[in-house]
């Protein structure tokens, strides 16, 4: 209790003074740990981030290297982490550093990337027919259903010719592929998608 940390999100309207269930995940090989506690916004900011204080502490559990749980995990996985019963880790010798000593000034580069991507999606989406809009919607629904079945984010909707290389947000340039395949590809361009990895919406 009393430890302070920071997050990019401010409390929702009406929750500025509420205690909020909070998860902190960090890797300390070979362990992957998650702290479960409650925090409240202090009213302070650190550059673009918001400082929170731990008001109640529950425990720290060891995820045993389970890589499904990461900073981009879904609400479903966060609820699983909050409720799961795993061995409690001994962190009695650990100390939480002050936010000012560990804050990374350029940590919002992911946010800037997402904003740039949204702009590209707007400008690189041609005029679509209702049928084409339906196909795109089906692809995203397929991705969501596959991720739901997997229990974690295992699939992405991929632009065959990347947006960064001028690709269009159009059904002919979209496919559902594995997260691993998409991350490996990066901004490279494949003229013909590998058939073993292409999933076509019905």
N, C-alpha and C positions, 0 to 999 in steps of 0.2 A: 504494500500500500504506500501511496505517496510518490511512487516512481512516475516520471513524466516521459511522454513520447509524442510523436507527431504523425499526422496523416494528412493526405491531400484533400480529404473531404471534410467539410464542416458539418455540424449536426443538422438534421432536418429541422424545418420550421416547427417550433413547439417543443423541440428536444434539446434546446441549448443548455438547459440546467438538469437534464435527466442523466441517470446512470445507464449506460448502454453496454450490453454484452459485447465483449471484444475478444478477438483472437489475434495473437502474434505468432508468426511462424518464422523460424530461423533454422538454418542448416549448420550443424556442428559435427562434421563427419566423425564417426559413421552414423551419428544420430541425426534425426530430423525432428525437432521439438516444436510443440505448440503450447503457448501459455493461454490459459482461459481465465478471464477476469472481467471486471466492469470498469468502465472509465467515464469521466465527465470532462467536457471541454472547459478549459481554464479561462476562456475568454481571450487568450493570447494567440498571436500568430508568429510564425518564424518564416519570413519571406512569404511564399505562397501557401505554406502549410499551417495546419491548426494544431496547437499543443493540447494534449489530453493528459489527465492525471488518473492513475489507478486508484479507485475508491474502495474496491473490494477485490480480493485475489482468491481464485478458486484452486488452480493447480497448474502444473506443467506436465504434459504427457509426451511420450516418445512415439512418433509415428513409424519408427523402425524403417526409415528410408522409403516410405510409401510416397512416390512422386506424383500421385494424383492430386495431392493437396499442395497448392501453390498460390501465389498472389492473385492469379486470375481465376481461381476456382469458382464454381457456381454457388448460388444460394443453397442449393440442395447439399453440396459437399460441406459448406460451412456449417449447416445444421447438423450434419453427420459428425463433424469434428466436435461440435459443442456437446453432443450427446454420447459420443463413443466412450467405451471403457477400455482404456489402455493403461499399461504400467505407468505409475507416476514417477517422473524423473526427479532426481535430487539435484537441485540447483542452488543449494544453500550457500555455496561458495561464490556464486555468480553475483555480479552487481550490474545494475542497469545504468549505462552512461547518461549524462545529461544530453538533451536533444541538441543543444548548441555545439557539443563536441563531436557529434557524429553526423550532423546534417550535411547532405550532399547538395550543393547549390544547383547542380544541373540535373537533379533527379526527375524533373518534369519533362525531360526530352520525349518520353513516351506519350505524354499528353499532346505535345506539339506534333508528334508524328500522327496521332489520331486525328487532330484537327486538319492537318495537311491531307490526310487520306479522305476525310469527309468532303473537303473541297474538291478533290479529284473525282470522287464519286458523283458529285453534283455536276461538274463540268464535263465529265466523260461518260455520262449516261445519255445516249441518243433518245430521240422521241420513240417511245415504245408502244406497241399495240397492246390491247388488253390481254391477248394470248401470251405475248412475250412477258408481260408483267406477271401473269399467272405461272409461267415456267420458272421465273426467278423466285417467286414466292414458294413454289414447290421445292426448289433446291434448298432454300434456307430451312424449310420445314423438315426436309429429309436430314439435313445436317443436325438439326435439333433432336430429332427422334433417334438418330444414331448415337449422339452424345448421351441422351437420356438412357438408352439401352446399355451403353458402356459404363455409365456411372461417373464419367468425368469428360473433360474436353478432349476428345480424341479425333475429331473431324473438323475441317474448315471448308468454307466455300472459297475456292481459289480462282483467281483470274489467270487464265492460261497465258495470255500476254499481259504481264503485270501493268497495273495502273501507272507505275513509275516510268514505264517505257511507252506510254501512250495507249495502252489497252483500254477497250471499252467495257463499261458495265452493261453487258448484253448477254442473253442466253448462249449465243454462239461462242462466247469467250469465258464461260463459267463452268465449273465442275465441282463436285464434292470430292475431297481427297483427305487423306489422313493428315493430322496435325504435323506429324514427323516429316512427311513428304513435303508439305507446304513450307515448313521452316527450313528444310534442307535446300529447297529450290530458291528461296529468297527472291531476288529480282531477276533471276535468270528466266529465259524464255524458251519454251519447248514448242516446236512447230506442231508436233503431234503428241498429245498427252499419252504417257505410258498406260496401255489398256489395263494392266493389272491393278492400277490405282484409281481408275476413273469410275465414278459412280454416277449413273444417269437417273435423273428423276423420272418416274413413270407418270 
